[in-house]
Amino acid sequence: MCGFTARIALLLFALLLAACAEVVPRPVAEAPLLWPPAPDPPRIAHVMSFAQPADLGIQRGFFQRIADALFGGSESRLQRPMAVVVAEGVIYVADPGAKGVHRFDRASGDYALLHAVDGGALPSPVGLAAGAAGEVYVTDSVLAAVFVIKRGARAAERIALRATLKQPTGIAVDRATGGLYVVDTAAHQLLMFDRSGELLERIGTRGAGDGEFNFPTLLWCNAQGRLYVTDSLNFRIQMFDPQGRFVGKFGQSGDGAGDQLRQKGVAADRAGHIYVIDALFNAMQVFDEQGRLLLSVGALGHERGEFWLPAGIFIGDDDTIYVADSFNRRVQVFRYVGGAG
């Protein structure tokens, strides 16, 4: 007992000394990183990257640091981020490497790694979507289930969907109705549910025709209810109206500008530009509604604006762009700064 007390005293003394001696480093000004480069007018700007709570100004409290030193701190760094979403200013990152969902609340200074309600891990959280009331929906492809993290909750709760899922991946919320869209990769389908979890429609079978899929993965629903689905092994993006009717497609396999090799996340900004993350190109490609390539951002690497097997993407209402830079173990943040064209 005396040894344990002495250990606590030494740790307290060391932490107090460290706090007193702490020198806050001055931030190093970095040149703006813009795409396309000058002299062309900029369209995309790099804002920041984050990999742990401190990068967002979230600091562990004094007593939390004491507990970490005594008993071992919990891992709060991103391990293999796959998806990111922002709900009411709170950032959520799905991380199969950490077997949970990170929640970063910059306003309250709170960080948590969220698991299931029963304390069980989420072995493969791969899709995230924000609901109208600040809740966040999570797909777990291994558990073949969809979960919801309610605002302020400390765990993810499984929701009852009246349908059998094989491998749910992408998920989106219809802002007008509150309904859910879920991509089932192994079933090669897009499922539509109402807000109570009743299945409304299954869209697609395996194939290469319009409205057919070959291992679809992620999706996006814009403010008008248009759906963009990553049809991965057909190497294209398919588009559907709010009723699930096919309205268009773009993309093809290849290694040229605008081609798609291993597309992952897809999203759209307020101006209607469509962003596609390609893991093998290590790039974020920007297209117009007709599928014409407008801009490509990124290359293989570890510096600002470079990627290593990126995955999911989220675009906020203010056109802030979040990309899960999976094997760099971080999220990179960009902003659309161009015009409407």
N, C-alpha and C positions, 0 to 999 in steps of 0.2 A: 504493500500500500504506500509505504514511504517512497519507494522507487518510482511508482506511478505519479505520485504528487510532485516529486522532484522533476520528473519528465515534463509535466504540465507547466511547472514554473519556468523551466528552461525554454520551452517553446513560446510561452507568453513573452518572456524577456526578449527572445530572438525576434518575434514578430513585432514587438514594440520598437526595437532598434531599427528593424527594416522599415517600419512605417515612418519613423523619424528621419531616417537617412534617405528616404525615397526621393529621387530627383525626377521630375516629370520632363521627359525629353521634348524638345521643340519639334513640331512636325516639320518634315522636310518637304518643301514645295516641289511638286512634280509637274512637269509640263503637261498641259491638257492632251489627252489621247482621243483623237477624233477620227471618224470615218465618214466619207472618204477623206484622204489627206488633202491639204491645201495644194493648189489654189481652189479646188472645188468647194462649194459651200458644204459645211458639215451637216450630217444627218443623225449620226449616233455619237454619243460621248460616253466615255468610261467614267463612272462615278466612284466606285470603291469595290473592294472585295472583303468578305468576312468568312472566318472559319471557326470562331469561338465567341463567347459572349463579350469578352473584353474588346473585340474589334468593333462592337456596336455600342461601346460605352457602358456595358452592363458588368459591374464588378461584384465579385463575391464578397459578402459581408465579413467583418472581422471574426465573428464566431464561426462562420462557415469555413474560413481558412484555418482556424484552429482545429475544427473537426477533421478537415482534410489532412492536416499534418499528423493528427493522432491516429486516425482510422483509415486513411486513404481516401482521396477525393474521387468523386464520380467523374467519368469521362464526359466532358462537355464539348469536346472538339468534334467538328464534322468528320465522319469517317468515309462514307461513300454516298454523298447526297444524290438523290435521284429526282426529287421534285421539290418545288418551293411555291408557296402561296402567301399572300398578305391579306389578312382579314382585320378590318378596323385598326390598321396600323401595326398589328402584331404579325411577326414573321414566323412561319412554320416551314420546317424543312424535313421531308421524309428521308430517312437514312437507314437503308438495310444493314450497313456496316455497324451501326449503333443499335440496331433492332428496335427502333422507335422513331418518334417524331420530335425534333427539337422545336421548342417554342421560345422565341426571343421577343420580349415585351420591353421595348426601349422606354416607353412612357413611365412604366412602374419600376424599371430596373430589374425585372424578374426574368430568370431563365429556368427552364425545366426540360428534361427529356421524358417524354410521355410514352407510357406503355398501355396495355389493355387494362380494363377495369379490374380484372382479377389479378393483376400484377404480372401477367404473362407478357412475354416479349412479342413484338410485331416483327416476325422474321423477314418479311419482304414488303415493306410499305413502299409503293412505287408511284401512286397517283394521289394528288391533293386537289381539292376544290373548295372555294369559299362559299358559304351560304349567306342568305340575306340578313340573318340575325347574329352574325359574327361567328357562327359555328364553322368548323372545317371538316370536310369528309375525306376519308382515307381509304384507299384500296390496299389490300394485302394479297399479293398474288399466290403466296404459299398457303395461307389460311383460306383462300377463296371466299373472302368476306369483305364487307364494307363497314367501316367504323365512322363514328362521328365524335369530334372533340367539341363539346359545347363551350361557349364563352366562359372562361375562368375555371373550367374543369381541370382536374389533375390527372385525368386518364382518358383513354379512348374507349367508347362504348360501341359494341357491335349493334348494328341496326338490322331489323328484319326486312329483307326484301323477298317478295313473293315470287322467287325464281331461283333456279339452280345455276350457280356460277362455276365455271371451270378454272379460269385464270383471269380474274379482274385486274385491269391495269389502269387505263385512263379513266378519268371521271370528270364530269362537269355539271354545273347547276344552271338550270334555266331561270334567269332572273325574274321573268314574268310570272311563271307558274310555281316556282320552287321545286319542280321536278328534277330528277336525276337522270343523267346519261352515263352509262357505264360501258366501257369497251371490255369485251371478253376475248382475250387474245387466242386462247386455245379453241374457242368455239367459232372464231372468225366472224364475230357479230358485234353490233352495237345495240344495246338494250336501253329502252326508254321506260322510266318509272314515274308514277305520279308522286306527289310529296308524301303520301302515306306508305309508299313502298310497293304499291300494286304495279305489276308489269303491264305496260301499255302496248309495247310492240318489240319484237326482235327484228332487227334489220340486217340483212345480208346472209350469204353463205360463202363457202370458200370458192374463190374463183378470181378471175381477172377482169370481169365485166363491170359496167357501171353499177355501183351499189353492192358489189361483191368485194370480199376482203381476203388477203393472204397474210395472216398474223398481224392484225392491226394492234397498235399499242396505245398511244396517247391521243388526247383530243382537246379542243377548245370550243367554248360557246361564247359568241360575242354578245354585245348588248341587245342586238336585234334578234337573237336566237339562232343565228346561223352557226352550224357545226362544221368544224374542220377536224378531220380524222387522219392520223398518220397510218397509212396503209403500207406497213413496213416492207414486206417482201414483194409487193407490187411496185415499190419504189415511187410512191406518189402520195399526194394529199387529196382526199376526197371531201367534197363539201355537200352539206344537206341543209334543207330548210327546217324550221322548228317542228314540222310534222314528220320529219325523217325522210323526206323525198330528196333524191339525188338531184343536185343542181350544177355540179361541175367537178373538175379534177385538174391537176397539173403535176408534172414530175415524171422522170424516167431514170433508169439506171445508167450510170456512166461516170466518167471522171472529169467531165468538162464543166464550164461555168453554168450553174443552175441545175446540174444533175444531182441526183440523190443516191447515196450509197447505203447509209444506215441512219435514216432520219429518226429522231426521237421526239422531243417536244415540239409543239406547234402552238402559236398564239397570234393574236392580232391587236394592233393598236387602234386608237380612235380615228386615225386617218384611213383605216382599212388596209394597211400594209400587213402582210402575213409573214411571220417569222418562223423559220424551220431550223431546228437544231440538228446537225448531222454529226454523229459521233465519230465516223471514220474520216470525214473532212476536218474534224475539230473546228467547226465553224458555225456561226449563226448567219443563215442566209435570209435575205429580205426580198419578198416578191410582192407584186401588185395582185389585184383580184383575178387577173387573167393568167397569172402564173409566170409573168415575165420577171426575171431576176433584176433587182434594182441595186443590190449591194450585198457584199459578203464581208463578214467581220470575223477575224480570228485566224489562227493557225496553231499547229501543235507546239506546245511550250508551257512554261510556268510563269511567264511575266504577265503584266496587265494586258488584258485583251487577248491572251492566248489560252488555249483549252487543251485538256487531256480527257478524251472520251466524255464530253458533256452530255447531259441527259435532258431534264425537264426545263421548261421556261414558263414564266408568269409575267404578265404585263398589267400594271396597275392602271387605275382610271386617270392618273396623271402622266401616263406613258413612261413610267419607270419600269425598266426591264430587269428581271432577275433570272439568272441562268445557273442551274446546278452543274458546276464544273466538277464532275464526279471524281475522277482520279487525281485531280489536284486538291481534293478534299476541301472545297470552298464553294461559296456562291459569289459570282461576279454580278455587279450591278451596273447597268447602263441607263441612258435616257435618250429618248428620241427627241432631237432638238431641231429637226428640219421642218419644212413646210408641209402643206397638205398634199403636194404632188409626189 
